[in-house]
Amino acid sequence: MRTAIRAGLWVAFGLFFLFPLYAMADFSTRNLIGGGRTLQAWANLVADDALYRAIVVSLLLAVFTVTAMLVLLVPTMIWVRLRAPWARGPIEFLCLLPLTIPALVIVVGLRNVYLWVTYLLGESPLTLTFVYVVVVLPFAYRAIDASLAAVDLSTLAEAARSLGAGWVTTMLRVVVPNIWSGILSAAFISIAVVLGEYTIASLSGYQTLQVQIVLIGKTDGPTSVAASLATLVFGFVLLLALSLVTRRGRRMGR
């Protein structure tokens, strides 16, 4: 009986999530003028120069954001746990604070700061990296903090130090391999957040993927839906890869 109920719930959840994706795929391959099916909307993802540039910009933003976030957050969290446990509370508060601040307030609050950023670095959409690092901090912090809590960090660090390893070697060759699943979780979630972010980019006047999707949707619905579906599928693949990597890490740990 429980198996049948569980199977029924899985089917219901599958239909609930897959039917909208099927509807998007159906609409994006439909020829609204001549009838039948066409892949022109999917070809436009590369053929449309503005959309292609927006895709490249969003992917670069994802890469830069993840890199900056990991360089900033991972050493800081490791150092705090090892040398300054009293700072865990303030660090956690600062990292989770962006969840409570609306995107509009973030844009307005950073406006004066970004005047200097654009003056020094130019009006490139890649400067959104600084804002996106702040936006992804809450999600990345939770993922990395959970991995750090699952290992005996003090013992690992003391063992490495007793064998003559420096702090950089201890972090890179001892601590990081033990929290690799958390780092991957933080990276994948951050990529999904960056690729799906619209408000900050739109208010800042930059043409990222989501902004361009909205603009194209006013004149070319199938291409807009195709781009949205591609983004959703890409995010699903990332989360699936994360799940597989996490399971593999747990099995190796056991």
N, C-alpha and C positions, 0 to 999 in steps of 0.2 A: 504493500500500500504506500509506504513512504517513497519507494522507488518511483512508483507511478506519479505521485504528487510532485516529486522532484523533477521528473522528466517533463511533466506538464508545465511547471514553472519555468524551466529552461526554454521550452518551446515558446511560451508566452513572452518571456523576456527577449528571445531571439526575434520574434516577429515584431515586437515593439521597437526594437532598435534597427532591425534590418529593413523593415518596410519603408521608412523614410529614405534610406540610402538607395533602395531599389527605385523609389519614385524619382529621386534626383538623377539616377543613371538613366531612367526611362526618358525623362524630360530633356536631359542634355544630349541624347542621341536622336531626338525627334526632329524631323524636318518640318518646321512650322509653316512653310510656304508651299512646298511641293508635295508634302506627305512622305511617308516612308521613314527610313532611318539614315542617319549620316553621322560621321565622326568629325565634322567640321568644327564643332564647338571644342572638342578636345585638341584638334590641330591648332586652334587659335591660342592655346596656352603657350605655344612656342612662336606661332606666326605673328601674333599681335605684339608689336614692339613694346607698347606701354605695359602690358600685362607681363611680358617676359622680363622686362627690367624690374617690375615690382616683385616678381618671384625671386629674382637674383638678390635684390635688396633685402627681402625678408629672410632668405637663407643666410646671407652674410650677417645680418643682425642676429640671427639665432646662434651662429658660430661665435661671433664676437661676445655676445651676452653670456653664453655658457663658459667661454674661456675666462672672461673677466670675473664672473661669479665664482668659479672654482678657485682661481688664483686668490681672490679676496677672502672667500669664506672657509675653505678647507684648512689652510694653515692657521687662521684665526681660531677656529673652533678647536683644533687639536691643541694649540698653545693654551687656550683658556682652560681646557680640561686638565692639562698637565701642570700648568704653572700658576694659573689664576682662576681657580674654581669660584672665587667670590664674584667674578665678572660674568658668570653664566646667566644670571638673571637680567642684568642690563643688556647683554648681547641678544638674548632671546627677545626681550621687549623691543629692541630696535629692529630686529629682523622681522618680527611679526607685525610691526606698526603699519606697514603699507597696506595690510588687509583692511584696516579701519579707515583708510583715507581714500575718498573717491578719486577716480582718475582725473576729473576736472580740477580738483584742488591741487593734485600733484603737478599738473601742467602749469597752472597759475602760479603756484609756489616756486617752481623752478624757472619761471620766465626770465627773471633778472640774471640768474646763473647762466642760462643758455645764451644770453646776449654775449657773454664772454666766450662761451664755447664756440658759437658761430663766428665770432671775431677771430679766434685763434685757429680753428679747424675748418672754417668754411661752412656753408649751408648744405652739408651733406646729410642725407637721411640716416647714414650710419652713426651719426652722433646720438641717435636715439638709444644707442647701446647703454649710455649712462643711466637713462631713465629705466630701461628695461631690466638692468641689473637690480635696481631698487624694487621693481615690481615682482621679480621672481624670487627675491630673498625669502619670503615666508615659506614657499613651497620647497625651495632648496634646503633651507635650514632644517625643516622637519625631517626630510629624507636623510640628510647627513647625520643629524643628531640621533636618529633611531639606530643607525649603523654604529655610531660611536658608543652608544649605550649598550650595544650587544657584545662588545669586546672589552677585555680587561686592559685598557689602554695604558695604565700606569705600569703594569707588569711588563708589557711588551716594550715600552720605552726604556724602562730600567734595564731590561735584559740587553737591548741593543746598545745602550750607553755603556754597560759594563764590558761589552765586547769591543769597545773602541769606536763605535759609530757616532758621527756628529749628528746635530739636530736635523740637518737637511737630509742626510742619509736615513735617519730614523723615520722621518716623515714619509719619504718617497719609497723606501724599500721595505719598511716594516709596517707602518700604520696604514698607508694608502691601500696596499693589497688586501688588508683585512676589512676595509670599509668600501671596497670597490663597488659593491651592489648599491650602496647608498649614494655614491658619487654618480653612478649611471642613472639612478632614479632621479636625482636632482637635475642631471643634464637633460634627460628625456622630457621631464615635466617642464623644464624651462623652455625647451624648444617648442613644445606644444603651446605654451603660453605666448611666446613671442609670435609664432605663426598665426595665432588666433586673435591677437590684440588689434583693436580698431580705434578705440576712443582717443588714446594719447596721440597716435600717429595722425589721425584726422584733425584733432585740435591744433596740432603742431604744424600742419600743412605739408606733411610728407606723404609721398605716394608709396605706401607699402602694399603688400598683397591684399589685405582685407579692405583697405581704402579703394584700391583699384577694382576689386570685386563689386563693391557697392556702386562705383561709377559705371562699370560695364553693365551692371544689372538694369540700368535705366534705358539702355539701348539694345542690349544683346543678352536676353535672359538665359538661353542655353549655355553660352560661354561662362557667364557668371556662376551658374549652377555647377558646371563642370569643374571650375576652379575651386569652388567650395567643397565639392565631393572629393577632389584630389587632396585637398588639405585635410579633410576628415580621415580619409584612408591612410594618409601619411602618418597622422597622429595615432591612428589605431595600430599601424604597423610598429611604431615606436613603443607603444604601451605593451604590445604583444612580445616584442623583443625584450623589453624590460622584465616581463613576467617570466620568460624562458631563462634569462640570465639569472634572475633571482632564485628560481627553482634549482638551477644548476649549482649555484653557489651554496644553497642550503644542503644539497646532496653531498657536495664535496666536503662541507663542514662536518656533516655527520660521519 
